[in-house]
Amino acid sequence: MRTSSLSAWLTTGALALCVLTAPAFAVTLRYGGATAPLTMDPHATNDFVTAALVRQVYDSLIGLNDAMELAPGIATEWSYQGDNIWRFKLRSGVKFHDGSTMSADDVVFSIMREKTSPLYAAQFGDIREARKIDDTTVDVISKGPDPILPRKMVRLFIMSKAWSTVNGVEKVPDLGAQGSEAYTLRHANGTGPMSLISQEPGQKTVFSRNTNYWGEFPGNVDEAIYTPIGSSPTRVAALLSKELDLITDLPIQDIDRVKSTPGFKIQQAPQQLIMELEMDGTRDAALDAFDKAGQPLKANPLKDVRVRRAFADAIDANLIVQRVMRGQASVVGTATAKGFGGYQPDLDHRWPTDIDKAKELLAEAGYKDGFAIQLNCPLERYVNTDEICRAVASMLAHIGVEVRVKGMVWPEFARMLVNGPTSSFHLIGVGGTSGDTQDTFISAMATRDKATGRGGTNWALWSNAAFDANLDNLLKTFDPAKRTELYRKGLTIGRDEIHAVYLHQPLISWAMRETVTVPAAPTAR
């Protein structure tokens, strides 16, 4: 069973190699990407590279099949019991990598641990209790109805309670904290198809095949070595020189080059996220915003929906897809996209670019002469972000807004958001970790509320009472037709109130040697 994109890399990534390699030799898959994992703690961050790598080691309570449908994982079946209770039947005989047997107590511990993680609070924060019924049954009790709880459980990773206690990581470590290093930064003990051999932060992560894995182990990989290479030319050169067997972040400009090189191929799929420009919707004074004389603005122009709409009218998402993304993306008009639960294709259309209208809106809002603002831009993490940010700056210049692009490496950018957020205008990729639009609503669009865990990744600090009220109804509604109505209303509010400037859904492009067989997976977020 494939439970995620990178799990597919390691467990099926060298199917063809088994034909070309004598059985007496171990098969090693050497692969690389643009960024390094932030930790080996499966609950500490929802960073997509980190989550994809730790999934090799840690199984989730529920898995996904190749069609991105729910499939048995640690839980073999699940059912709604009423009274806000979901019941999960657990697989027997599962072993952790240290040889201990996984129990219902470990599942309860993992659920209650992950729900405390700031970056998973929006997903699991409404869980009131996880209760052991017997050795193979766990009930999860929520504060209210949760129709998509099983879908969320594809990101609920199972840890050993005993191992966590012995190593002082019963609680989720704070990645932004200064001081001693958490044990889970470099160590792991899961039940997944691969065991962690070593983790050198920022340098290299080594896995070996778990010979006691409970499931069928597809493919023939015995060892996998992941190397982060931030430089795109260096990463591609490593592949073409056969230092690496596969790279995940193939630059758009190198697609044709790899295709035309004998012995190599690429795989593509729509990525399960959308790229958007988020704008500070609540601060009284915007950060890094200035008048044309260079003096800090005393107000926050982005609080005014007319200014946000002016930005949306001036930024040509179609041109960005055509020129910057070279057609390797699809323009989006709402906060979700194809492949997400709750996606509404008839709402997914983008209004035409209109510079004159954008100028009128700025003038109405009191900014006829425009202003200057810093655009924080994450480098390397997403495809062509530097070019996207510079294209946005050029487009907004047409309406008198001077955009000062600040490129930031991913760890610096992530700290800016997690420890703040201290950004009023930034580019980012957004997608609910469960694959359902409801999760996007809760984590990235709901008004920030530490008590409920909502809005945990609402880095724009956007807030809309009508949206929040609609979300309240969605969370407790099981009827599919009524849920569709609520999805539509939420998406419409987000679009019309300019929650963000929605740009596009990119294609994942993976490049590999012909001896490697693996499909690109949309969950590689």
KOLNURO-77361 format. One record per residue (C-alpha): residue number from 0; residue in one letter; x, y, z. Coordinates in steps of 0.001 Angstrom, whole numbers. Each point is the difference from the previous one (the first is absolute). Example, Ala and Ser with C-alpha at 12.3 -4.5 7.8 and 13.67 -1.06 7.14 Angstrom:
<pts>
    i  aa        X        Y        Z
    0   A    12300    -4500     7800
    1   S     1370     3440     -660
</pts>
This chain:
<pts>
    i  aa        X        Y        Z
    0   M        0        0        0
    1   R     1252     3466     -776
    2   T     -899     2419     2702
    3   S     1610     3145    -1357
    4   S     2061     1516    -2716
    5   L     3431     -555     1488
    6   S     -974    -3368     1355
    7   A     -518     -834    -3639
    8   W     3525     1195     -713
    9   L     1537    -2331     2499
   10   T    -2222    -3023     -346
   11   T     -610       26    -3721
   12   G     2591     2420    -1214
   13   A     2330    -2614    -1463
   14   L    -2321    -2624    -1358
   15   A     1946     -132    -3233
   16   L     3246     -357     1890
   17   C    -1053    -3393     1218
   18   V      191    -1152    -3598
   19   L     3434     1469     -549
   20   T     1605     -717     3356
   21   A     1022    -3437     1150
   22   P    -1943    -1089     3101
   23   A     3245     -474     1934
   24   F      568     3746      103
   25   A    -1844     2556     2092
   26   V    -1890     2618    -1973
   27   T      613     3611     1002
   28   L    -2184     2878    -1163
   29   R     1776     3344       56
   30   Y    -2411     2878     -299
   31   G      -65     3712      653
   32   G    -2156     3075      261
   33   A      268     3723      507
   34   T     -394      111     3775
   35   A      959    -2001     3062
   36   P    -2381    -1411     2604
   37   L     -392     2254     3027
   38   T     -123    -2904     2465
   39   M     -763    -3715      246
   40   D    -2817      663     2460
   41   P    -3215     -879    -1877
   42   H    -2159     2346     2080
   43   A     2206     3098      194
   44   T     -677     1504    -3425
   45   N    -2261     -362    -3022
   46   D     2819     1008    -2341
   47   F     -542    -2142    -3084
   48   V     3575    -1200     -453
   49   T      239     -938     3659
   50   A    -3380    -1746      -38
   51   A      881    -1916    -3152
   52   L     3279    -1241     1463
   53   V    -1269     -927     3451
   54   R    -2797    -1950    -1688
   55   Q     2647    -2502    -1050
   56   V      526     -751     3674
   57   Y    -3400      658     1567
   58   D    -3268    -1524    -1133
   59   S    -3160     2066      140
   60   L    -3165    -1252     1636
   61   I    -1702      -82    -3416
   62   G     1795     -273    -3332
   63   L     -609     1066    -3585
   64   N        7    -2174    -3083
   65   D     1347      971    -3414
   66   A    -3324     1671     -860
   67   M      345     2193     3119
   68   E    -2928    -1801     1635
   69   L      -36    -1035     3655
   70   A     1512    -3421      603
   71   P      866    -2087     3069
   72   G     3126     1019     1843
   73   I      577     -686     3680
   74   A    -3802       62      182
   75   T    -1626    -2711    -2089
   76   E    -3520     1410      243
   77   W    -1833     2982     1453
   78   S    -3593      999      632
   79   Y    -2030     2834     1460
   80   Q    -1688     -980     3246
   81   G    -2049     3153      514
   82   D      433     2447     2878
   83   N     3135     1460    -1676
   84   I     1818    -3362      250
   85   W     1993    -1718    -2742
   86   R     1156    -3561      690
   87   F     3221    -1399    -1471
   88   K      875    -3701     -128
   89   L     3758     -513      180
   90   R     2299    -2392    -1777
   91   S     1492    -2707     2238
   92   G     3635    -1066      176
   93   V     1541     3273    -1233
   94   K     3568      545     1197
   95   F     1915     3196      574
   96   H     3506      125    -1423
   97   D     1471     -605     3474
   98   G    -1834    -3346       98
   99   S    -2760      985     2422
  100   T    -3622     -757     -883
  101   M    -2305     2874     -846
  102   S    -3060      212     2238
  103   A    -3223     1949      326
  104   D     1771     2008     2695
  105   D     2503     1203    -2593
  106   V    -2825     1093    -2291
  107   V    -1722     1900     2811
  108   F     3307     1631      955
  109   S      704     1011    -3614
  110   I    -3426     1552     -512
  111   M      187     2029     3171
  112   R     3599     1036     -684
  113   E     -548     1148    -3577
  114   K    -3130     1973      895
  115   T     2180     2282     2145
  116   S     2298      899    -2902
  117   P     -549     3654     -983
  118   L      157     -858    -3701
  119   Y    -2457    -2893      337
  120   A    -2350     1657     2485
  121   A    -2372     1091    -2776
  122   Q     -215    -3593    -1189
  123   F     -166    -1856     3315
  124   G     -704     2704     2578
  125   D    -3703     -853      219
  126   I      792    -3498     1251
  127   R    -1082     -153     3623
  128   E     1266    -3465      836
  129   A     1461    -3175    -1451
  130   R    -1194    -2995     2009
  131   K     1237    -3592       -6
  132   I    -2975    -2391     -187
  133   D     2040    -3182     -224
  134   D     3360    -1124    -1388
  135   T    -1073      585    -3613
  136   T    -2634     2729      311
  137   V      319     3730      571
  138   D    -2804     2552      127
  139   V      662     3615     -909
  140   I    -2408     2455     1591
  141   S     -236     3476    -1487
  142   K    -1418     3169     1516
  143   G    -2598       -4    -2759
  144   P     -881    -1977    -3149
  145   D     2947     -500    -2362
  146   P    -1113    -1503    -3335
  147   I     3527     -189    -1454
  148   L     1941    -1238     3031
  149   P     1064    -3209    -1813
  150   R     1384     2137    -2825
  151   K     2017     2001     2495
  152   M     1483    -3194     1414
  153   V     2211     -415    -3066
  154   R     2255     2490     1828
  155   L     -268    -1572     3461
  156   F     3356    -1726      463
  157   I      429    -2780     2556
  158   M     2852      273     2488
  159   S     1113    -2282     2834
  160   K    -1089     1336     3360
  161   A     2792    -1846     1838
  162   W     2725     1156    -2406
  163   S    -1231     3597      161
  164   T      -25      -92     3808
  165   V     3482    -1481      333
  166   N     1434     2604    -2393
  167   G    -1732     3004     1507
  168   V    -2294      792    -2911
  169   E    -3427     -728     1480
  170   K     -909     3521    -1082
  171   V      444     1469    -3473
  172   P     3238     2015      -85
  173   D      -21     3638    -1067
  174   L     2021      280    -3199
  175   G      470     3722      512
  176   A     1340     -322     3541
  177   Q     3603      731      815
  178   G     2059    -2312     2186
  179   S      418    -3752      198
  180   E     -796    -2164    -2997
  181   A    -3101    -2212      136
  182   Y      763    -3720     -345
  183   T    -2447     -282    -2900
  184   L     2003     2422    -2120
  185   R     2350    -2876     -941
  186   H    -1739    -3148     1236
  187   A    -3208    -1873     -787
  188   N    -1763    -3227      898
  189   G    -3075     -795    -2050
  190   T    -1755    -2948    -1597
  191   G      429     1091    -3623
  192   P     1608    -1720    -2992
  193   M     3378     1657      578
  194   S     2101      443     3139
  195   L     1991     3165      644
  196   I     3728     -759       50
  197   S     1331     3527      284
  198   Q    -1114     3581     -290
  199   E     2558     2743     -519
  200   P    -2066     3206       94
  201   G      308     1917    -3229
  202   Q     2373    -2590    -1469
  203   K    -1277    -3539     -446
  204   T    -2661    -2434     1179
  205   V      542    -3764     -283
  206   F    -2687    -2687      171
  207   S      137    -3786     -149
  208   R    -2707    -2500     -803
  209   N    -2064    -1190     2945
  210   T      134    -3763     -432
  211   N    -2710     -438     2652
  212   Y    -2468     2333    -1696
  213   W    -3593    -1112      594
  214   G    -1136      704    -3576
  215   E     1024    -1112    -3437
  216   F     3218     1745     -968
  217   P     -295      917    -3685
  218   G     3207      606    -1897
  219   N     3507    -1064      831
  220   V     1676     2940     1751
  221   D     2213    -1083     2915
  222   E     1500     3383      781
  223   A    -1012     3558     -873
  224   I     2097     3126      357
  225   Y    -1622     3430     -222
  226   T     2252     2999     -679
  227   P    -1335     3578      -21
  228   I     1548     2118    -2755
  229   G    -1251     3578      -17
  230   S     1669     1019    -3253
  231   S    -2150    -1070    -2938
  232   P     2890     -309    -2490
  233   T     1974    -2080     2489
  234   R    -3003    -2227      706
  235   V     -614     -671    -3700
  236   A     3702     -564     -627
  237   A       49    -2575     2815
  238   L    -2785    -1905    -1744
  239   L     1452      146    -3501
  240   S     3434    -1049     1293
  241   K    -1767    -2942     1704
  242   E     1087     1066     3466
  243   L    -3741      -83      752
  244   D    -2628    -2353    -1351
  245   L    -2952     2375      453
  246   I     -695     3648      797
  247   T    -3350     1390     1064
  248   D      325     3689     -756
  249   L      806       75    -3702
  250   P      216     3612    -1206
  251   I    -2415      792    -2790
  252   Q     2783     1207    -2263
  253   D     1682    -3421      209
  254   I    -3009    -2179     -884
  255   D      760     -179    -3724
  256   R     3704     -499      694
  257   V     -638    -3031     2200
  258   K    -2575    -1419    -2417
  259   S     2479      171    -2860
  260   T     2885    -1551     1937
  261   P      324    -3762     -626
  262   G     -478    -2071     3126
  263   F    -2277     2452     1829
  264   K    -3718      749      237
  265   I    -2438     2154     1935
  266   Q    -3321     -545     1779
  267   Q    -2563     2739      641
  268   A    -3220      479     1964
  269   P    -2042     2985     1258
  270   Q     1316      971     3408
  271   Q    -2473       16     2861
  272   L      472     3656      834
  273   I     -597     3425    -1493
  274   M     2395     2912     -166
  275   E    -1410     3231     1368
  276   L      996     3472     1118
  277   E    -1130      620     3556
  278   M     -652     3519     1288
  279   D     -161     1164     3611
  280   G    -3670      535      731
  281   T      -59     1034     3660
  282   R     3010     2025     1178
  283   D     -652     3711      479
  284   A     3375      779    -1589
  285   A     1446    -2209    -2717
  286   L     3537    -1314      406
  287   D     2640     1209    -2467
  288   A    -2413     2364    -1764
  289   F      989     3558     -926
  290   D    -1261     3090    -1744
  291   K     1720     1258    -3118
  292   A     2280     2176     2147
  293   G     1276    -3112     1756
  294   Q    -1777      619     3304
  295   P    -1747    -2934     1726
  296   L    -3723       -3     -581
  297   K    -1996      727     3142
  298   A    -2911    -2078    -1260
  299   N     -397    -3403    -1618
  300   P    -1277      377    -3566
  301   L     -480    -3755     -275
  302   K    -2804       77     2580
  303   D    -2114     1701    -2673
  304   V    -1623    -2544    -2298
  305   R      237     2542    -2835
  306   V     3796      -62      209
  307   R       70    -3789       97
  308   R    -2357     -100    -2988
  309   A     2224     2505    -1826
  310   F     2921    -2390      504
  311   A    -2090    -2886    -1315
  312   D    -1145     2005    -3039
  313   A     3551     1092     -832
  314   I     1708    -3395      311
  315   D     -402    -2083    -3138
  316   A       23    -3625     1181
  317   N     -441    -1263    -3567
  318   L     3143     1810    -1101
  319   I     1932    -1401     2953
  320   V    -1034    -3540     -979
  321   Q      864      587    -3663
  322   R     3290     1857      412
  323   V     1437     -822     3414
  324   M    -1372    -3519      425
  325   R      292     -786    -3732
  326   G    -3376    -1677       27
  327   Q      944    -2359     2842
  328   A    -2895     1137     2208
  329   S    -3732      747     -114
  330   V    -1489     3371      938
  331   V    -2313     -157     3035
  332   G    -2802     2320     1054
  333   T     -855    -1288     3469
  334   A     1769    -1271     3124
  335   T      -62    -3611    -1190
  336   A      795    -1958    -3146
  337   K     -475    -3268    -1827
  338   G      700    -3014     2179
  339   F    -1328     1521     3243
  340   G    -3198    -1121     1666
  341   G    -2543     2822     -280
  342   Y     1428     1398    -3238
  343   Q    -2637     1816    -2066
  344   P     1095      164    -3665
  345   D    -2673     2484    -1097
  346   L     1250     2543     2566
  347   D     3599     -449    -1072
  348   H      335     2831    -2459
  349   R     2144     3090      232
  350   W    -1212     3506     -659
  351   P     1707     1878    -2859
  352   T     2997     2191      690
  353   D    -1074     3645        7
  354   I     2655     2635      685
  355   D    -2385     2957     -319
  356   K    -2410    -1504     2510
  357   A     2901     -742     2359
  358   K     1119     3641     -136
  359   E    -3555     1191      705
  360   L     -250    -2266     3027
  361   L     3311     1247     1403
  362   A    -1126     3594     -455
  363   E    -3331     -719     1732
  364   A     1923    -1471     2930
  365   G     2172     3130      280
  366   Y     3122    -1284    -1730
  367   K     -178     1760    -3368
  368   D     3788      365      -81
  369   G      559    -3550     1190
  370   F     2453    -1053     2682
  371   A     2980    -2311      507
  372   I      -96    -3395     1696
  373   Q     2319    -2936      571
  374   L     -922    -3362    -1528
  375   N     1564    -2890     1928
  376   C      857    -2751    -2429
  377   P      985    -3579      952
  378   L     2873    -1198    -2144
  379   E      504    -3616    -1143
  380   R    -3046    -1372     1813
  381   Y    -2484      360    -2876
  382   V      447      143    -3769
  383   N     1398     3263    -1434
  384   T     -931     2084     3022
  385   D     2608     2679     -617
  386   E    -1306      506    -3548
  387   I    -3614       23     1234
  388   C      779     2681     2578
  389   R     1811     2169    -2506
  390   A    -2851     -350    -2487
  391   V    -2433     1096     2720
  392   A     2195     3016      752
  393   S      -15      972    -3667
  394   M    -3782     -347     -255
  395   L     -738     2043     3124
  396   A     2330     2745    -1220
  397   H    -2632      712    -2674
  398   I    -2372     1244     2717
  399   G     2600     1997     1910
  400   V      872    -2609     2636
  401   E     3746     -444      431
  402   V      710    -3565     1082
  403   R     3336     -725     1632
  404   V      656    -3717     -322
  405   K     1857    -1618     2879
  406   G     1151    -3506     -842
  407   M      317    -2300     3009
  408   V     1298    -3552      308
  409   W    -2707    -2327     1273
  410   P     1141     -406     3655
  411   E      183     3789      381
  412   F    -3381      472    -1692
  413   A    -1624    -2718     2125
  414   R     1335     1518     3234
  415   M    -1362     3404    -1040
  416   L    -3484    -1496     -241
  417   V       56    -2489     2870
  418   N     1582     2369     2507
  419   G    -2217     2898    -1061
  420   P    -1293      244    -2549
  421   T     2044     3124     -704
  422   S    -1041      468    -3611
  423   S    -2686     2156    -1580
  424   F      467    -1214    -3574
  425   H     1435    -3344    -1086
  426   L     -196    -2816    -2536
  427   I     -775    -3476     1302
  428   G    -1411    -3378     -992
  429   V    -3194    -1041     1779
  430   G    -1906    -3273      181
  431   G    -1796    -1831     2771
  432   T     2164    -2794     1364
  433   S    -2909    -2455     -116
  434   G     -746      692    -3660
  435   D    -3404     1529      774
  436   T     -983     3630     -482
  437   Q    -1480       16     3500
  438   D     3519     -348     1350
  439   T     1117     3024    -2047
  440   F    -2926     1956     1408
  441   I      905     -924     3597
  442   S     3754      459     -120
  443   A      684     2683    -2622
  444   M    -3166     2137     -155
  445   A    -1805      -83     3355
  446   T      565     2831     2440
  447   R     3025     -794     2146
  448   D     -991    -1385     3382
  449   K     2582    -1691     2204
  450   A    -2706    -1395     2265
  451   T    -1620    -2003    -2815
  452   G     3068     -485    -2172
  453   R    -1708     1572    -2988
  454   G     1962     2139    -2394
  455   G     3319    -1572      962
  456   T     1426      601    -3483
  457   N    -2040     3124     -714
  458   W     3203     1963     -447
  459   A    -1915     2912    -1554
  460   L    -2012      392     3213
  461   W    -3100      317    -2217
  462   S    -3283       75     1884
  463   N    -3593      -93    -1215
  464   A    -2964     -631     2304
  465   A    -2262    -1342    -2762
  466   F     2685    -2450    -1067
  467   D      513    -1214     3567
  468   A    -3744     -490      512
  469   N     -229    -2016    -3212
  470   L     2947    -2119     1136
  471   D    -1738     -711     3295
  472   N    -2890    -1499    -1963
  473   L     2270    -1979    -2325
  474   L     1807    -1648     2896
  475   K    -3168    -1546     1389
  476   T    -1710     -907    -3279
  477   F      104    -3590    -1282
  478   D    -2533      252    -2849
  479   P     1970      166    -3322
  480   A    -2402     2387    -1738
  481   K      -13     2427     2920
  482   R     3779     -233      266
  483   T      289      945    -3666
  484   E    -2069     3128      638
  485   L     2259      939     2904
  486   Y     3185     -633    -1978
  487   R    -1338     2257    -2732
  488   K     -896     2779     2412
  489   G     3392      -99     1692
  490   L     1881       49    -3300
  491   T    -2134     2872    -1268
  492   I      600     2102     3113
  493   G     3732     -617     -212
  494   R       60      974    -3668
  495   D    -2218     3094      233
  496   E     1589     1339     3182
  497   I     3467     -641    -1443
  498   H     1302    -2294     2696
  499   A     3075     -233    -2259
  500   V      992      475    -3608
  501   Y     -351    -3548    -1312
  502   L     2522     -820    -2715
  503   H      352    -3615    -1134
  504   Q      217    -3701      753
  505   P     3475    -1138    -1101
  506   L      972    -3295    -1523
  507   I     2414    -2205     1907
  508   S     2928     -921    -2223
  509   W     2264    -2835     1070
  510   A     2986    -1067    -2065
  511   M     1608    -3400      235
  512   R     2193    -2546    -1690
  513   E    -1758    -2485    -2257
  514   T      870    -2731     2499
  515   V    -2359     1626     2538
  516   T    -3756     -467     -184
  517   V    -2189     2204     2153
  518   P    -3003     2243     -740
  519   A       78     3597     1167
  520   A    -2522      314     2810
  521   P    -2174     3087      582
  522   T      418     -209     3770
  523   A     3672     1000     -260
  524   R     -858     3375     1459
</pts>
